[in-house]
Amino acid sequence: MATLRTFSAVLLKNIRVEHPEAAFLPKLENGYWRSPKFSLRRQAELRKACLLNNIEPESIGMPPPKPQKIMQKKPPKGHKQQRLYEAKRAEIQNHLDKMPEKIQKWKKDLAIQKDKQRSSLPF
């Protein structure tokens, strides 16, 4: 409320009248939800007008303001590639560590396969 606000005559008239609390809340009638008499935007205007005119908003039947919720800070989700980067690097390093053993096994298998293909004849 940095600037001076001008409120309509209807709004200022509503400040001076006490309203039932049901006028500010939606209600369930015959299985259907009915809108409140004053929308949330109008309720905010009423509350601001009351405060500017030194009237307690609860005195005209308005419910007390709801406490503000504490925002939960979540880390940014990021891209899937960025999230899995460390696990992928660890897996690559694990495979690289096993590489000398795999090369030895491959060379051994290759020698065995070569011996099988060689004929038993001396020429």
C-alpha positions in Angstrom: 0.0 0.0 0.0 2.6 2.5 -1.1 0.2 4.8 -2.7 -3.0 6.4 -1.5 -5.9 4.3 -2.7 -9.4 5.4 -3.7 -12.2 3.0 -2.9 -15.6 2.9 -4.4 -18.6 4.2 -2.4 -20.1 0.6 -2.3 -16.9 -0.7 -0.8 -16.8 2.0 1.8 -20.5 1.4 2.6 -19.7 -2.3 3.2 -17.0 -1.3 5.7 -19.6 0.3 8.0 -21.9 -2.7 8.0 -21.3 -5.9 10.0 -21.6 -9.0 7.8 -22.1 -12.6 8.9 -19.0 -14.7 8.6 -20.8 -16.9 6.0 -20.6 -13.9 3.6 -16.9 -14.5 3.3 -16.8 -18.3 3.0 -18.1 -20.6 0.2 -20.9 -22.9 1.3 -22.3 -26.3 0.2 -26.0 -26.2 -0.6 -27.9 -29.1 -2.1 -24.6 -30.8 -3.2 -23.4 -27.6 -5.0 -20.8 -25.2 -3.8 -22.0 -21.6 -3.7 -19.6 -18.7 -4.0 -19.2 -16.3 -1.1 -20.9 -12.9 -1.2 -17.5 -11.3 -1.3 -14.8 -12.8 -3.6 -11.2 -13.1 -2.3 -10.3 -10.0 -4.3 -13.2 -8.0 -2.8 -12.2 -9.4 0.7 -8.7 -8.1 0.2 -10.0 -4.7 -0.8 -12.3 -4.7 2.2 -9.4 -5.6 4.5 -7.2 -2.8 3.0 -10.0 -0.3 3.2 -10.7 -1.2 6.9 -7.0 -0.8 7.8 -6.8 2.6 6.0 -9.9 3.8 7.9 -8.6 2.5 11.3 -11.3 -0.2 11.5 -10.5 -3.7 12.7 -11.4 -6.1 9.8 -12.7 -8.8 12.3 -15.2 -6.3 13.7 -17.2 -6.3 10.4 -17.3 -10.1 10.4 -14.2 -10.9 8.3 -12.3 -14.0 9.2 -8.8 -13.4 10.4 -6.0 -13.5 7.8 -4.5 -16.9 7.2 -0.9 -17.3 8.3 1.5 -17.4 5.3 2.9 -20.8 4.5 6.7 -21.3 4.7 8.1 -22.0 1.3 9.9 -25.2 0.9 13.1 -24.8 -1.0 13.8 -27.6 -3.4 17.0 -28.0 -5.3 16.6 -27.3 -9.1 15.7 -30.5 -10.9 18.1 -30.0 -13.8 18.3 -32.1 -16.9 18.4 -35.9 -16.7 21.9 -35.9 -18.2 23.2 -33.6 -15.5 21.5 -35.6 -12.7 23.0 -38.9 -13.9 26.5 -37.5 -14.7 28.3 -38.7 -11.5 26.8 -42.2 -11.6 27.7 -42.6 -15.3 31.3 -41.4 -14.6 31.6 -43.9 -11.8 30.4 -46.7 -14.0 32.8 -45.7 -16.8 35.7 -45.7 -14.3 34.6 -49.1 -13.0 34.7 -50.5 -16.5 38.1 -48.9 -17.2 39.5 -50.5 -14.0 38.3 -54.0 -15.3 39.7 -53.4 -18.8 43.2 -55.0 -18.4 41.6 -58.3 -17.1 39.1 -58.2 -20.0 42.0 -57.7 -22.5 44.0 -60.6 -21.0 40.9 -62.9 -21.2 40.2 -61.8 -24.8 43.8 -62.5 -25.9 43.7 -65.9 -24.1 40.4 -66.8 -25.8 41.8 -65.6 -29.2 44.9 -67.9 -28.8 42.7 -70.9 -27.9 40.5 -70.2 -30.9 43.5 -70.0 -33.2 44.9 -73.3 -31.8 41.5 -75.0 -32.6 41.6 -73.7 -36.2 45.2 -74.9 -36.8 45.3 -78.3 -38.5 47.1 -81.1 -36.8 49.0 -81.9 -40.0 52.7 -80.7 -40.0 52.6 -79.1 -43.4 
